[in-house]
Amino acid sequence: MSLLTPELLGNIGRKSEPRRELVTRRDIRKYAVATGSRQDKYLQGDQAPPMFHVPLFWDVVELDQLSPDGVSIDTLLPKFPLEKAMAGGLKIEYHKPIYPGDWLTATRTLSAIYEKQGRSGPLIFYEVIMDVVDDDGALVIREKTTRILR
Amino acid sequence: MKTAQGAARFDLLQVGDRLPERDFECDNVQLMLYNAALWNGHRIHFDEPYTREVEGYPGLVLAGPLLGDWLHQCVDEWLGEDGRILSIDYSNRVASYVGETLTSGGTVAALRPTNSEADIDVHIKNAEGEVVAPGKVVVRFGEYW
């Protein structure tokens, strides 16, 4: 008996609206300082460090759209029959460097939903792929997030 | 950009070579600044009474992607201008808290001379030596951004 109904699986392939954002020297510097970077090119904001797409594309929502624990609801995701989130993984490919002044566009796709039997019951896995492209449409970063629900 | 220096360094590498370790002690200020840079309002990163009493954690929780960033830094600093990171695959296995001393490190796991690429096993460990965030980074020497 699977937790994954045809309806739920029908959400695979769902895409978010593309989001276009400007890379600024100041945002790079703030991120580099906050992560404890020791490299001048990042601390001066001349170039974005790896993972800079994480702050660049973190969802900016209005206060009334945050849950009481301060989390924004991910509208790409359907309601899952299991809700307790466990550790997840991240896979990131770096295709092009990022510099201040770059405009980048991110699109997220719910790429997989599957179930596995864990030691203490069923687990649901889902994957979200975020593709970041430049204004020429060239792929800059591809990130795949895997999350586990129990 | 291709650098002859990077290619030359690749030839000296051996499987099992260790990357330099680095200690991280994230305090409240750094954790707040990190989450502010993201626009992450999750209370477990700044509201200590809530985090302890409602969520039952022993302290403010370090944000998972911050540890992911430290894994990148471990490899990025080691590469210098001799190469670049092509990809990373990592997970957050165990929660870490403000006040803990965490240590990043890595080991050369595989070398592919045909394209000057290497796989680096990376980790963040806590003071008990437990791996809280393991990962694998693929790098290419002779190419630098």
Interface residues (C-beta under 8 A of the other chain):
Chain A: D27 K30 Y31 V33 A34 T35 G36 S37 R38 Q39 Q47 P49 P50 M51 V54 P55 W58 D59 V60 L66 D69 G70 V71 S72 A87 G88 G89 L90 K91 I92 E93 Y94 P97
Chain B: F24 C26 Q30 L33 Y34 A36 A37 L38 W39 N40 G41 H42 R43 I44 D47 Y50 V54 E55 G64 P65 L66 G68 D69 W70 H72 Q73 D76 E77 R84 I85 L86 S87 I88 D89 Y90 S91 N92 R93 V94 W145
